[in-house]
Amino acid sequence: MQAWLCENPVGVEALQWKELPTPQPKAGEVLVEIKAASLNFPDLLIVQNKYQHKPPLPFVPGSEYAGIVAAVGEGVTQLKVGQAVACLSGTGGFATHTIAKAELCMPLPAGFPFVDAAAFIMIYATSHHALVDRAQLKAGETVLVLGAAGGVGTSAIQIAKTMGARVIAAASSDEKCELCRSIGADATINYTTHPVPTAFRDAIKAATDGKGPDVIYDPVGGDFAEPAFRSIAWRGRYLVVGFAAGPIPSLPLNLPLLKGASLVGVFWGDFARREPKANAAMMQQLAQWYGQGKVKPVIDRTMPMAELKAAYERMGSRAVKGKLVMVNP
C-alpha cells in the first residue's frame, strides 16, 4: 500500500508519500481499500500539531474516506468483503488502504458515489446535530450561516432549508454567495464588502428586517463572533461550531443576558460517542435525505491522492467551495 505519512507534525511540507506494508485487520476491524478521501479543516490542524486529538507518531492523516472492504477481522459480522462503506476514523484516509474499526464504518446504499460518501459524514452529522438537536430549529425561523460556502456551511444551508427555515448565508466573495443561493440560501452577505463590525451588523439587520437571526451557525469564530452575536434575535441560539478563522473569540457575557439568548456548544464527535443510538438514528435520517435529494455534498473538485499537498494549499488559500476530495485510481 501507499500512504501520506506524518512522522513529524510541523506542517504539510513534512508529509511524505511512502510505500508501506499492507496491514491485516485484527478483531473488530476491517481493511478498507480507499477510493476517495475528503479534506477537512481538522486534517490541516492535525499535521500542524494544533488539533485536540494528537495521534501517536507516525500516522497517516485523513479523517474521512470511502471505499471497499478488502478484508475483515475476527468477530466482524455486520460487514463483508466487497461491501462499499464510508468511514470517519480520524486518521488513515490519505492512503490506498487503511485499517478501521468496523463499528465506525457506514454501509453505503446502492447508488451512493464514493466521492459524495467521502464528503458526507463529518459535515452533515455536524450540521444536523447543531441545527436539529442543539438549536432545536423550527420551521419558519431564520438561520444565519457564517462561512457558508465551506463544507459545513453548505451542509448547514441544505439542512436548514430541509427543516423549513429561512437561510441567510455569509461568505467572502460574490462567487461564493452565488453558490450559496444555488443550493437554497434565501439571502446572502458578502462580508468582504460588508466588513465587521458595523457594515456586517447593518447587513444582518437589513436581511432580517431588524429582528435578527433566530439561530447563528458559526464555524468561523474570530472577529465575526461578537458582531454576529450582537445581531441575534430575542431567544436566539448561537451555535459554536469551530474556529476556522484561527483566533478563539471572547464574548462579553452581558450579551446573552440582554437578548435572552443562548451560547450553544456543538461537539458532534463526543455526541456520537456518548449517545450512539441517537447518533445512529441521525445518520439514518441523513442517508434518507440524501436518497431523497434533500442533501448532497458540494464538491469543489476532485484531485489525485498523490496531489495532497496541492489540495492542502488550495484549502489554506480559502479558495475551496464545499469539499475537496482526493481520489485513488
C-alpha positions in Angstrom: 0.0 0.0 0.0 1.0 3.7 -0.3 0.2 6.4 2.1 1.0 10.0 3.1 3.0 9.6 6.3 3.3 12.2 9.0 6.4 11.5 11.1 6.9 15.0 12.4 3.8 17.2 12.8 5.3 20.5 11.8 3.1 21.1 8.8 2.0 19.9 5.4 5.5 20.2 3.9 6.8 17.3 6.2 4.3 14.8 4.8 5.9 12.0 2.6 4.2 9.6 0.2 5.6 6.2 1.1 5.3 2.6 0.3 4.2 0.7 3.5 3.3 -2.9 4.3 -0.4 -3.5 3.9 -1.8 -4.3 7.4 -4.2 -7.0 8.2 -7.3 -6.4 10.3 -7.5 -7.5 13.9 -10.6 -8.5 15.8 -13.4 -5.9 15.3 -11.5 -4.3 12.4 -11.7 -4.2 8.6 -9.2 -3.4 5.9 -10.6 -0.7 3.6 -9.4 -0.1 0.0 -9.8 3.6 -0.2 -11.5 5.1 -3.3 -12.0 8.7 -2.1 -11.0 10.8 1.0 -12.1 14.3 1.7 -10.1 17.1 3.1 -11.4 18.7 6.3 -10.1 21.6 8.4 -9.0 19.3 11.3 -6.8 17.4 8.7 -4.8 20.6 8.4 -4.6 21.2 12.2 -3.6 17.6 13.0 -0.4 17.7 10.8 0.4 21.1 12.4 0.1 19.6 15.9 -2.7 22.1 16.6 -5.7 19.7 16.9 -7.1 18.5 20.2 -6.6 14.8 19.1 -2.8 14.0 18.8 -2.3 10.6 17.3 0.9 8.7 18.1 3.7 9.1 15.6 4.0 8.2 12.8 0.4 8.5 11.5 -1.4 8.8 8.2 -3.7 11.8 8.2 -7.2 11.8 6.5 -10.2 11.6 8.8 -12.9 10.8 6.4 -13.0 8.4 3.4 -15.0 5.8 1.4 -14.0 2.6 -0.2 -14.5 -1.1 -0.4 -14.0 -3.6 2.4 -10.9 -5.7 1.4 -10.7 -8.0 4.5 -12.5 -8.4 7.8 -11.1 -9.3 11.2 -12.3 -11.8 13.7 -15.8 -11.2 15.0 -16.9 -8.8 12.3 -20.3 -9.9 11.1 -22.0 -6.7 10.0 -19.7 -6.1 7.1 -18.4 -8.3 4.3 -15.6 -8.3 1.8 -16.6 -6.3 -1.3 -19.0 -4.1 0.6 -18.9 -0.3 0.0 -18.5 1.8 3.1 -17.8 5.3 4.3 -15.8 5.9 7.5 -14.8 8.7 9.8 -12.0 7.4 11.9 -9.8 10.4 12.5 -6.7 9.2 10.6 -5.7 6.8 7.9 -7.6 8.2 4.9 -4.9 9.7 2.7 -3.7 6.3 1.5 -4.6 3.5 -0.8 -5.6 1.3 2.2 -6.3 1.7 5.9 -7.5 -0.3 8.9 -10.8 0.9 10.5 -12.9 -0.2 13.4 -15.9 -2.0 11.9 -18.3 0.0 14.2 -17.1 3.2 12.5 -18.0 2.1 9.0 -21.3 3.2 7.5 -22.5 0.7 4.8 -23.4 2.6 1.6 -26.7 2.0 -0.2 -26.6 1.3 -3.9 -26.1 4.4 -5.9 -24.1 6.4 -3.3 -21.0 7.5 -5.1 -17.6 7.2 -3.3 -16.8 10.9 -3.8 -20.1 12.0 -2.2 -19.7 9.4 0.6 -16.2 10.6 1.4 -17.5 14.1 1.9 -20.7 13.2 3.8 -20.4 12.1 7.4 -18.5 14.9 9.1 -20.2 17.9 7.6 -23.8 16.6 7.6 -23.5 15.0 11.1 -22.1 18.2 12.5 -24.8 20.4 10.9 -27.7 18.1 11.8 -26.5 17.7 15.4 -26.1 21.5 15.6 -29.3 22.7 14.0 -31.8 19.9 14.9 -30.5 18.7 18.3 -28.7 21.6 19.8 -30.6 24.6 18.3 -34.0 22.8 18.1 -34.6 24.7 14.9 -38.2 25.2 13.9 -39.8 25.8 10.5 -40.2 29.5 9.8 -37.2 30.6 11.9 -34.2 32.4 10.3 -30.7 30.9 10.3 -27.5 32.9 9.7 -24.7 30.6 8.4 -21.2 32.0 8.7 -18.5 30.6 6.4 -21.5 29.4 4.3 -19.6 28.3 1.2 -17.4 25.8 3.0 -18.1 22.2 3.7 -20.1 22.5 7.0 -21.6 25.8 5.8 -23.1 24.3 2.6 -24.4 21.3 4.6 -26.0 23.7 7.2 -27.8 25.6 4.4 -29.3 22.4 3.0 -30.3 21.0 6.4 -31.8 24.3 7.5 -33.9 24.5 4.3 -35.0 20.9 4.7 -36.2 21.9 8.2 -38.3 24.7 6.7 -36.1 27.6 7.9 -35.1 30.9 6.1 -31.4 31.0 5.5 -29.0 33.9 5.3 -25.6 32.8 4.0 -22.5 34.9 4.8 -19.4 34.3 2.6 -16.3 36.1 1.5 -17.0 36.7 -2.3 -19.8 37.2 -4.7 -18.9 33.9 -6.3 -19.3 32.0 -3.0 -22.5 33.9 -2.3 -23.9 32.8 -5.7 -23.0 29.2 -4.8 -25.0 29.5 -1.5 -28.0 30.9 -3.4 -27.8 28.0 -5.8 -28.2 25.4 -3.0 -31.1 27.2 -1.3 -30.0 30.3 0.6 -32.7 32.9 0.6 -30.3 35.9 1.1 -26.5 36.4 1.2 -24.0 38.7 2.8 -20.5 39.2 1.3 -18.5 40.1 4.4 -15.6 41.3 2.3 -17.8 44.2 1.1 -19.6 44.4 4.4 -16.7 44.2 6.9 -17.0 43.7 10.6 -18.2 45.1 12.8 -20.5 47.9 11.6 -21.2 47.1 8.0 -21.6 43.4 8.8 -24.1 44.1 11.5 -26.0 46.5 9.3 -26.3 43.8 6.6 -27.6 41.3 9.1 -30.2 43.8 10.3 -31.3 44.6 6.8 -31.6 40.9 5.9 -33.8 40.2 8.9 -35.9 43.3 8.9 -34.3 44.4 12.1 -35.3 41.3 14.1 -32.0 39.4 13.9 -31.5 35.7 13.2 -33.1 33.1 15.5 -30.1 30.8 15.0 -26.5 31.6 14.1 -24.3 28.8 12.9 -20.7 29.7 13.4 -17.8 27.5 12.2 -15.6 30.6 11.8 -15.1 32.4 15.1 -12.5 35.2 15.1 -13.7 38.8 14.5 -17.2 37.7 13.3 -18.4 36.2 16.6 -19.2 39.4 18.6 -20.9 41.5 15.9 -22.9 38.4 14.9 -24.0 37.7 18.4 -24.9 41.4 18.9 -27.3 40.9 16.0 -29.1 37.8 17.3 -32.8 37.8 17.9 -34.6 37.6 21.2 -34.3 33.9 22.5 -31.7 33.3 19.8 -29.3 30.4 19.8 -25.6 30.9 18.8 -24.0 27.6 17.7 -20.3 27.4 18.4 -19.2 25.0 15.7 -15.5 25.8 15.2 -12.8 28.4 14.7 -11.7 28.3 11.0 -10.6 32.0 11.2 -8.0 31.0 13.8 -8.5 33.0 17.0 -11.0 31.7 19.6 -13.2 34.7 20.3 -14.2 36.1 23.7 -17.7 37.4 24.2 -19.0 39.8 26.9 -21.4 37.7 28.9 -23.9 40.6 29.2 -24.8 39.9 25.5 -26.7 36.6 26.1 -28.3 38.2 29.1 -29.6 41.2 27.2 -31.0 39.1 24.3 -32.3 36.2 26.4 -30.0 34.2 24.1 -28.1 31.0 24.4 -24.5 30.2 23.6 -24.6 26.5 22.5 -21.6 24.3 22.1 -21.6 21.8 19.2 -19.3 18.8 19.5 -20.7 16.1 17.3 -17.8 13.7 17.9 -18.5 13.4 21.6 -22.2 13.3 20.9 -21.6 10.3 18.7 -19.5 8.6 21.4 -21.8 9.4 24.4 -25.2 8.9 22.6 -24.5 6.2 20.0 -28.2 5.3 19.5 -29.2 8.9 18.9 -26.3 9.3 16.5 -27.2 6.2 14.6 -30.8 7.4 14.1 -29.5 10.8 12.9 -27.2 9.1 10.4 -30.1 7.0 9.1 -32.2 10.2 8.6 -29.3 11.9 6.8 -28.9 8.9 4.4 -32.6 9.0 3.7 -32.4 12.7 3.0 -29.5 12.1 0.6 -31.6 9.4 -1.2 -34.5 11.9 -1.5 -32.2 14.6 -2.9 -32.7 16.9 0.0 -28.9 17.0 0.8 -25.9 16.5 -1.4 -22.3 17.4 -0.8 -21.0 20.3 -2.8 -17.7 19.1 -4.3 -15.2 21.9 -5.1 -13.1 19.4 -7.1 -11.5 16.0 -7.0 -7.8 15.6 -7.1 -5.5 12.6 -7.3 -4.3 11.3 -3.9 -0.7 12.0 -4.9 -1.5 15.7 -5.2 -2.5 16.0 -1.5 0.0 18.9 -0.8 -1.6 21.0 -3.6 -5.0 20.3 -2.1 -3.9 21.5 1.3 -2.6 24.6 -0.3 -5.9 25.2 -2.0 -7.8 24.8 1.3 -5.4 27.1 3.1 -5.9 29.8 0.5 -9.7 29.9 1.4 -10.5 29.1 -2.3 -12.5 26.0 -1.6 -16.2 26.0 -2.2 -17.8 22.9 -0.5 -15.4 20.0 -0.2 -12.1 18.9 -1.7 -11.9 15.1 -2.3 -8.8 13.1 -3.1 -9.3 10.0 -5.2 -7.4 6.8 -5.9 -7.4 5.2 -9.4 
